[in-house]
């Protein structure tokens, strides 16, 4: 194989993100250049000191019988054409090869690119520090030693003597050789990027030629070559330390004991889902642009998993496949989501998993994506997944229509294949029950908005009111409701916009509005009025919860992404967020507005709400009762459904 291995390249669905990524890479390069210029001018030492260091290097060569510089320099003097060729090679090839190869890795989205970029930065910064701490005059500028300056004789571009270079470059930077460091970096990176034997041999030849050229042109001493080679292991060590520090800084917090430390989504495909191999190939192509999904958890004591290192992931482990648990309905899928959310992440791997669930022909296939809550948030989670998984499409003109529609370029999804990586057996009798349950319901978004407008409240406040009614029904069924009624404390985090960052709903309750939802014999509409009277209040502190069967709940309303979702070319229908409780509250209700529906999911502690699917049933019944009171009647496409019911 003679070319770098990389996932098949294709047009990005979000070109602006690609351009922004390129701008960030260029900005990083300019920062390194600025550091070089700053060090060059801030640490400009004495010429006498630089000459003394140069003569000490020359003395070391003579002592070690490595002083071949004069002989090689003489060859270039006697053969002018060879000297001109060497001067131009010195000035151009190492720069073009280094940045050309780096750009190629970036363009191909090679998994080795992040490591390669960081290594190049470290090599350059370490060399800059060496130049500042120990300046050394190169042989061609060392007076009285008899070297001819081949570079000045033929004057190729971008070398010492031209205006811009003379103003900013450091001529007293012989040890270590940055030429050798960069060319050695190309070879090491080519091996890591799996570019094949032919490319590796070519890199080795380039290194030999560069070593001969820098000595023959009197730009470096022979001992500068091993100095340049040592830059590579030094940079590798620095990068390893940086990676550990970054992982420790982004280490997922331990969180509340027993609370799933994940956020995610569960989506049903409109038909057969994509093959696992296709999803893995797409992730291999795009994950290099998403560092939050390639960094490991960095927990104390975590060890790197065999077969995985920086920039490379074991996608067979991260992308799993299983059949739908019996009896094969949506309620069974919700139960599987609860079990998967309770499964801890491997601390030696990046904290995310993708589960393809095959419906077996009875139901559509589904996908469950779980990410540690320290790496994603509800406001941007689906956009993140969309950027990683959506396959680029092309615009085609459908028959009999003047409007173009986006059709996936990929062929039709493959039929379900036997699972290649198993998930925990969903029906195992001896499997411990998860500490949190999960349930879903879908409400008609237009009717929800009509009811909210008629009641003069926000959608989140409407959900808080009907959640109170569902909680009252659940408590009554368990016989835990106080005879005189009680109050459900509900936290409503601010709804993040599409351009905002982290959602308070997932990372805490800072800025949340606290509502006290009365749970007693009053009609649901009066309960909603009580919520409306609190809606205009400023965010307050969390109130106490004496005597309540439910200590409280968080209700988050998240705006979904616009347009179709096509993970690996397969369109999806219902999408529900997986939002564990936060802020010490035992119940979380997440509402995702998308494609004319409000997809509501419930995750709750089993000790407080043993059957969240029944709570979801109560949400649907409470909404239909309230909609009837406000005259928002049902009709085609305007009825809610309990997605977890057979």
C-alpha positions, 0 to 999 in steps of 0.5 A, a space after each residue: 500500500 503506497 498511500 495513507 490509509 484514510 476513510 473515503 473522503 466526500 463533500 461535507 454537509 457543513 462546509 462552514 465548519 470545515 472552513 472554520 476548522 481550517 482557520 483554527 489550524 492556520 491561526 495555530 501556525 501563526 501563533 507558533 510563528 509569533 512565538 519564534 519571532 518573539 524569542 528571536 528578538 527577545 533573546 538575541 544574545 552576544 555574537 561572541 557567545 554564539 561563535 564560541 558555541 559554534 567552535 565548541 561544536 566544531 571541536 566536538 566533531 573533530 574529537 569524534 572524527 566527524 568533521 566531514 563538512 570541509 570535504 562536502 563543502 568543497 564538492 559544492 564549490 567545485 561543481 557549481 550546478 550541484 551547489 545551486 541545487 543543494 542551496 535550493 533544496 535547503 531553502 524549499 523542500 523541507 518547508 514544502 514537504 512538511 506543510 504539504 504533508 500536514 495539509 494532506 493529512 488534514 484534507 484526508 481527515 486522517 486519524 493521525 492528523 491531530 497527533 501529527 499537528 501537535 508533534 510538529 508544534 512541539 518540535 518547533 517550540 522545543 527547537 526555539 527554546 534551544 536556540 534562545 538558551 544556547 545560540 550557536 553560529 553555523 559553520 558558514 557564518 563562523 569566521 576563520 574556519 574556511 567554510 564557503 557560504 553556499 546559500 549566500 553564493 546562490 541566494 535561493 528565496 526565503 533564506 538569510 539575506 532576503 529582506 523579510 527573512 533577515 528581519 525576522 529569522 534567527 541566523 544563530 540557530 545551528 543546534 539542533 537542526 530544525 531541518 532534520 527535526 521536521 523531515 524526521 517528523 514527516 517520516 514518523 508521521 507517515 508511519 503512524 498514518 499508515 502511508 505504506 512502505 514506499 512512502 516510508 522509504 521515500 521519507 528515509 531518503 529525504 532525511 539522508 539527502 537533507 542531512 548531506 545538504 545541511 552539512 555540505 552547504 555549511 548551514 549546520 554541523 554534523 552533530 546538529 543532525 542527532 540534535 535534530 533527531 532528538 527533537 522527535 522523542 522530546 516532542 513525543 514526550 511533551 505531547 504525551 504529558 499534554 494529552 494526560 493533562 488535557 484528559 485530566 482537566 476534562 475528566 468527567 466529574 464523578 457526579 451524584 452516586 448512581 446517577 447515569 453520567 450520560 446525555 444522548 438520544 434514541 431515534 427510530 429509523 424510518 426503515 432499516 438502519 445502516 450497517 454497522 460497518 458503514 457507520 464505523 467508516 463514516 466515524 473514522 472519516 469525521 472523528 478527527 474533526 471532533 476532539 471531544 469524542 476522541 479524548 479519553 476520560 482521563 480518570 485516575 488510574 485509567 490505562 490506555 486500551 490495547 489497540 487504541 492510541 491518540 488519534 485512533 479508536 477501536 470503533 468496533 467497541 464504540 459502535 455496537 449492534 444488537 437485536 430489539 429486546 422482547 417483546 420488541 415494542 417501543 417500551 422494550 426499547 425504552 427499557 434497553 435505553 435505561 440499561 445502556 445508560 446505566 452501563 459505565 464507560 471504559 475509563 481507558 477509552 473516549 466516553 461515548 457509545 453508539 448502539 444500533 438496535 435491529 427491529 428484526 422486521 417487526 419494528 423499525 431499527 433504532 440507534 442509541 447514542 450515549 456521550 458523557 455529560 462532560 463532553 456534550 450538552 442538550 442544546 448542541 448534542 444533536 447538531 454534534 451527532 448530525 455533523 458526525 453521522 449525517 452523510 452528504 447528500 445531493 439535490 435532485 428534482 423529484 418528479 412532478 415537483 418544482 422544489 428540490 429535495 435532498 436525497 442521500 448519495 449512499 445506496 439503500 441501507 443494508 438489511 439487518 446483519 447478525 450482531 458483531 458486538 453484543 450488548 448486555 442481554 436485555 432479558 437476562 433475569 440475573 441482570 441488576 435493574 438500572 437505578 433509573 427508568 426511562 420512558 417516552 411520549 410524543 405530543 403534537 407540537 402545534 397543539 402544544 403551542 396552541 394550548 400554551 398560548 391560550 393559557 399564557 405560559 411557555 411550553 416548558 411551564 405547560 410541561 411542568 403543569 402536566 408533569 405535576 398532574 402525572 406525578 399526582 396520578 403516579 403518587 396516588 397509584 402508589 398510595 404515597 400522596 399526602 391527603 391534604 395535597 403537596 407541592 412539586 418543585 420543578 426547575 425550568 432551566 433557560 432554553 438555549 438557542 441554536 448558537 448558544 453553548 452548554 445547556 443548564 439543563 444538563 450541566 446544572 441548574 444555574 439560572 433555572 426558574 423554580 416553580 411550585 406546582 400544587 398537587 391537590 384536588 384542584 382541576 388541572 387548568 387551575 393548576 396551570 394558572 398557579 404555574 402561570 402566576 409564577 412564570 414572570 418571577 425572577 429565577 430564585 433559589 431552590 425551595 425546600 421540599 418537606 412532605 413531598 413524595 417527589 423531591 422535585 423534577 427538572 423540565 427542559 425544553 430543547 429546540 431540535 435541529 432543522 431539516 432531516 436527520 440522515 445518519 449514514 444515509 438512513 432517515 430517522 423519525 422519532 428522536 428522544 433525548 436521554 437526559 438523566 436528572 441533575 442538581 440532586 433532583 430525581 426526575 428529568 423531563 426533556 422535550 425536543 421539538 422537531 418536525 411538528 412533534 414534541 418528543 418528550 422523554 422521562 428519566 427518573 430514579 427507580 425509588 421515586 418513580 418505579 415506572 416512568 413509562 406510566 408517568 409518560 402515559 400520565 403526561 399524555 392523558 393530562 395534555 389531552 385533558 387540558 387541550 380539550 378544555 382549551 378547545 385545541 381539538 385533535 385531528 389528523 396529525 394532531 393526536 399525541 401517542 404513547 410511543 412506549 405502548 405496543 
